[in-house]
Amino acid sequence: MCATLEKMRDETAKKAAEQATERTRVQIAVNLIKEGNMSIEQIARCSMLAVDRVKELTTLQPV
C-alpha cells in the first residue's frame, strides 16, 4: 500500500514538473514572438518547442 502511494506521488510530481516546463517553454516562445526579430525556427530552437507548436503560438499572438 505504501509503495503504491509513493508511486502515485512520484507520478503526480513528475507530471507537474513536465507541465511547468512546458508552460515555461511556451512563455519563452511567446516573449520571443513578441520581440519580432527571430525566425520561427530560431524561436523553436531557443524555446525547445517544435516548429509546429511555435507556428501555432504565432497565430494566437497579435504581432
TAFEN-V191550 format. One record per residue. N is the residue number from 1. PHI is phi in whole degrees, 0 to 359 (* if undefined). PSI is psi in radians with two decimals (999 if undefined). NEAR is the number of other ideal C-beta (glycine too) atoms within 10 Angstrom. Layout:
# TAFEN-V191550
((N PHI PSI NEAR) (N PHI PSI NEAR))
This chain:
# TAFEN-V191550
((1 * -0.80 5) (2 296 -0.71 6) (3 296 -0.65 7) (4 296 -0.78 8) (5 296 -0.70 9) (6 296 -0.71 10) (7 296 -0.77 10) (8 298 -0.74 10) (9 299 -0.79 10) (10 296 -0.72 10) (11 295 -0.71 10) (12 295 -0.75 10) (13 296 -0.71 10) (14 296 -0.77 10) (15 297 -0.73 10) (16 297 -0.71 10) (17 294 -0.72 10) (18 296 -0.71 10) (19 294 -0.69 10) (20 295 -0.71 10) (21 297 -0.76 11) (22 297 -0.76 13) (23 298 -0.70 10) (24 296 -0.78 12) (25 299 -0.74 17) (26 296 -0.75 16) (27 297 -0.71 11) (28 299 -0.82 15) (29 299 -0.76 24) (30 299 -0.76 17) (31 298 -0.73 13) (32 292 -0.65 19) (33 299 -0.77 19) (34 297 -0.59 10) (35 299 -0.65 9) (36 77 0.23 8) (37 239 0.36 6) (38 231 2.62 15) (39 284 2.85 10) (40 303 -0.74 17) (41 296 -0.71 10) (42 295 -0.76 12) (43 297 -0.75 23) (44 300 -0.77 21) (45 296 -0.78 13) (46 290 -0.61 15) (47 267 -0.13 21) (48 61 0.60 12) (49 253 2.79 19) (50 290 2.60 10) (51 304 -0.75 13) (52 299 -0.65 10) (53 293 -0.70 17) (54 294 -0.73 25) (55 302 -0.74 13) (56 300 -0.74 13) (57 294 -0.60 19) (58 294 -0.51 14) (59 285 -0.34 7) (60 271 -0.32 8) (61 258 2.27 12) (62 290 2.27 5) (63 256 999 7))
